Amino acid sequence: MVETFYVHLEFASKNGGWSIGLPFLCSKCGVCCTLDDFLTAGEITYKPEEHPEVHAKIRALFEALGVIFEEDEAKYDRYITHQACPFLVEKSCSIYEIRPEGCRQFPNTKFGMQTQDCEALNRFQKQCKVLRKGRKTKETFHFTSQPQEIIVPAKLTENQYQTCIRKLLQAGITDDELALFKIFNRQKKSSF
């Protein structure tokens, strides 16, 4: 299953407007996978009896964090901010299928858009900015588990589509990001 966060950009124009979907493609850099982010991402969706090893790890984690907090709150704050998520293994989520909702929705989370060191998020924000530049734009953020089930389909002409691609290439879109952009916006072009 492919889960994708994307922004639907609607542009005002004389012809009634047009729109595109700009997906975010996680590069799996692990920058967002801190213990602090994990603790604010919500609960893991699992039954302890189905994943006893995860349950045991979480129980041990909370016990250890309680000890650190009781010793020194400032030390606790530093620890959770600089410690990696306990489920991050070689820059990959070891509980991906049952990860918390906040992790699923990244970067559309409290901690997500504030992330500074994520190259994929920085590119995504730059791409949004270059597409919006000089245009009255409405943004809505969405999450889909299948790109073919896009919540809000794009509405644009071939010329608008090509202009978007040129701008995205200038903004440094990667080949994989461009391929996903094309999936989100292909066969959605119209001649209105």
Buried (B, 14 or more C-beta within 10 A) or exposed (E): EEBBBBBBBBBEEEEEBBBBBBBBBBBEBBBBBBBBBBBBBBEBEBEEEEBEEBBEBBEEBEEEBEEBBEEEEEEBEEBBEEBBBBBBEEEEBBBEEBBBEBBBBBBBBEBBEEBEEBEBBEBBBBBBEBBBEEEEBEEEEBBBEEBEEBEEBBBBBEEBBEEBBEBBEEBEBBEEBBEBBEBBBEEBBEEE
